[in-house]
Amino acid sequence: MTSSLKDLEKLINSELSSKVKSSKIENNELLIETEENELLDVVQFLKSNEKCKFRQLIDIAGVDYPENEKRFELIYLFLSHEHNLRVKLLIKFHTNQTIVSLTKIFPSANWMEREVFDMYGVKIKNHPDLRRILTDYGFKGHPLRKDFPLTGFNEVRYSEKEKKVIYEPVKLEQNYRNFDFESPWEGTSYIKEIKDNKNDKKN
């Protein structure tokens, strides 16, 4: 497998010399880095070249590095059934950059690109239906960005008064942040206080 990957790396570097920024084999996997504006050409080559035949797009993974000048990375994973090989294609880009869609080459990229848009806020151009896919339409922010708060910005609940689902700003009860590390069978002090108050009312 390693020798096949080395041959593949040589082929890609020779045929796409001006389009490949770097390449390396690590953990028995080949990683190719290219620029965003070269993405379509590189992907088309990987799919159509007889010695490659990467005809299945397995996944598109996003990564967020807020400290980097080029904050976001997208990693495209491809599989060649004919040659039993996998390759990863990496692009790095700025927050305000728009990435070209792969849907014309790989229709399966449709939902994967929608997920990247939803989770990271990455803009995709020439996408046939770029909408959120995992969060609600009115959702605020992008959950997999490193600066997204763990609690989110809004919470959703059903309002008996309004008879519908409503959004409200997240409110954290301070007493649920305080732990006294007592026996789990006895519970924490605020739970005891609630129980004591209930018993007093009964008496």
N, C-alpha and C positions, 0 to 999 in steps of 0.2 A: 504493500500500500504506500509506504514512504517513497519508494522509487517512482511510483506512478504520480505521486503528488509533486515530486521534483521535476519530472518531465512536464507535467501540467504547468508548473510555475515557470519553467523555461519558455514554454510555448506562449503563455500569456504575456510574459515580459518581452518576448521578441516581436510578437504580433501587435501588441498594444503599448509599445515602449513609451510613447509620448503621453499616454493616457493613464499609466500606472504610476502612482507616487511611490509606493513601496509594496513589498510582498514578503511573507515569511511563513514557514511551516512550524507550527507549535502544537504540541499534544496531538500529533498526527492529523492536523487540520491546516488547510491552506487559507491564509487571510490576505486579501488583496485590498489596498487602499487606493481610491481614486477621488477626483474632484467631482463636485455636484454637477457641473456642466458637462461632464464626460459620462455620467451615469448611464444614459440610454444606450450610447454606443458600446460601452463595456458589457452591459447586460445582453444586448443583442448578439454580440460576439459569443458570449458564454453559452447562449442558447442555440445558436445556429451553426457554430463551427463544428465540423465532424469529429474533431478530436476532443471536444468538450461535451456537447450535447447536454447541458444543464437545463433540462426542460421542465423541471418542477421547482417552483418557488415555495420553500417550506415555511419561511417566516420572515417577518421584518421586526427587528428588535430596536428599540430606542434607548438611548442613554443620555443622562443629563449631568454635565460637569459645569456648574455655575462659575467656578473659579477660572475656567479656561476662556481664552479669547473666542474660540469657536466652541460655544457652549454645548451644542447638541451633536450626537453621533447617531447614525442609522446603520445597522448591520443587516444586510440581506443574506439569507441562507438559501443556497441552491443545491439541488441533488441531480446527479446524472445516473439514471437507472441503467443505461447501456454500459457505462464504465464503472459503476459502483463507486462513485466519488462524490465528495461534498466540497463546496467552496463557500467562503464567507467574503462578502464585498462590503467595505467600509467607506462611508463618507462622513466628513466633519463639516459643520456649517454654523453660521451665526444665527442668533435668535430671530432676526427679521428676514432671513433668507427663505425663499420659496423653493420647494423641492419638486421636481417633475414626477408625475405619476407613471407607474409601470403597467397600468391596467391594459394598455394597448398591446403590450408584449406578453404579460401574464395577467389574465382577467382575475385570477385569484388574489391579486394584490388589492382588490377593491376594499374588502373588509379590513385587511391588515393596515392599509393606509388610513382608513377611518379610525382605527384604534390608536395609531400614532398621533393623529390629529386630536383625538379626544383626550388622551392621557398626557401628551406633551405640548399640545398647541402648535405642532409643526404644520405649516401651511403647505398644501399639495396642489400644484397647478395641473389643469387638464384632467382632474378627477371627475368621473361622471356623476357622483352623488356624495359630496363631502359633507357628512353630518356626524354628530356624535353617535357613538354606537354602544358604549357601556354606561354612560351617565345620562341623566335626564336632559331635555332640551334647555331648561332654565338653569342648568348647573353652572356654578361660578368657579372659574379656575381650571387647572389641569392637574389631576391627582398625582402623577408620577414625576412632576417637577420637584426638585429638592427644596424649593422655597414654599411648597404647598403645606399648610399646617396639618398636623396629624388628625386634628378634629374636624377639618374642613371649615368652610366659611358659614354654611347654612345647615340646618337640620330639618328633616321632614317629619311631619306628624299629621294625624287625622284630627281635624277640629270638629268636635261634636256641635259646637256653637254654629259654625259656618257650614257644617255637613260636607266638607271636602278636605282634600289633602292640601296643607299649607306649608310654606317655607318660612323659617324663622332664623335669625342669627343664632349661632351656637352659644349656648349658655352652660358653663360648667359649674356644678355645685361644688363649692370649696370643700365641704366636709367629706366628699368622696375622694379627695386627694390626700387626706390625712390617714395614715395607717399606723396602728399601735403595735402590730405584729404579735398580738395575743393569740391564744389558741383558736384555731378556726372553728372549734366546736362552740366556743363562747361568743365569738364575733368581736367586732371592734366597738369602741366606746359609744360612738354615735348610734349604733344599732341597739345597744343596751339601753341608752337613754330613751329611744323610741318605744322599746318594750316596756320600760318602767312607767313612761307616761300613759301608755295604754292600760297597764294594770291599775294605776292610780285612778283613772277615769272609771274603770269597772267597779272599784271599791267605793 
